Amino acid sequence: MTVEDNLPFREMFKGHLLSEFPSMEVIEAANGEEAFKGLASYPIDLVFMDIRLPGESGLKLTRKIKANYKDVTIAILTSYDLAEYREAAARC
């Protein structure tokens, strides 16, 4: 699953994933609500999470997902190269 509010980036990222892993199914979400609907509907193994999302931040959403879906691996993606974000992402 990709959780990203920027539609062009989300589509580009999905296209790249599918070009490398053509048998992979990629579910998309633009926000936390869509992400939880996807998690409830599909067996998700891996989530690529944007840090900055409308409404709930990607870090808060990561905590909520890990609390409800412990086996899901989450990779935090962001264009912000800040030590604070790296440390917060590692804690989540």
N, C-alpha and C positions, 0 to 999 in steps of 0.2 A: 504494500500500500504506500502511496505517496500522499503526504498531507502538506499541501502547498496552496496558498491563496492566489499566486500568480499563475494564471492559466497558461500563457505561452511557455513559461519555464516548466510547468508541470507536464505539458504535452511534449516538450523537448526531452525532458528527463525520462518520461515513459518511453518515448521512441528509442532513446539510447539503450535503456534497459532491454527492450524487446529485440533490438538489433544484436545485442550480446547474448541474450537468453530468450530465444524465440518461443520456447514452450512455456515461459513464465506467464502467469496471469497477473496483471497489474490493476489494482483497484485504486481509484483516485478519490481524494477528499479535499475540499477547499477550506474546511474548518473543523473544529472539534466535534460538532454535532454529526457531520457527515462521516467523520472518522469512526465514531462509536457505532453508527448504523452499519458501516462496513465491517467492523470487527464482530458485530452481532450476527451478520449475515454470511460471512465467508471465513474459512479457516486461514487466518493471516499468520505468516511466519515472521515477516520482516516489515518494519515501518520506516520509511524515510521521512523524517519530521522537520518541517521548517520551524525555526525558533520564533519568528514573528508572524502571528496569525491574527485575523480579526477576532475580537472577543477575547477568548482565552489564549494565553501564550502557549507556544509549543512545549515549553518546559513544564507548565502546569498540566497540560494535556498528557505529556509523557508520564508524569507521576500517576495520573488517574488511570492511564492504560496499564501501567505496571501493577497497580493495585488490583485491577480486575482481570488482567491477562498476563500472568507472571511469565509465561513461556515465550511471549512475543519479544523479539529483538528489535530495538529501536536505535536507528542511526540519526543523530541530529545533524541537519544541514543548515548552514547559514553563510551569507556572504560577509558577515561581520567578523573580523579577525580580532576578537577581544578576549583577553585572558579570563575576564569575568564570565563570559559566555561558555568558554571551554570548561571552567571549573563548575559552573552551575549545571551544565549538561552532564558532566561526569557524576555529579551527585544524584541526578534524576535517574 
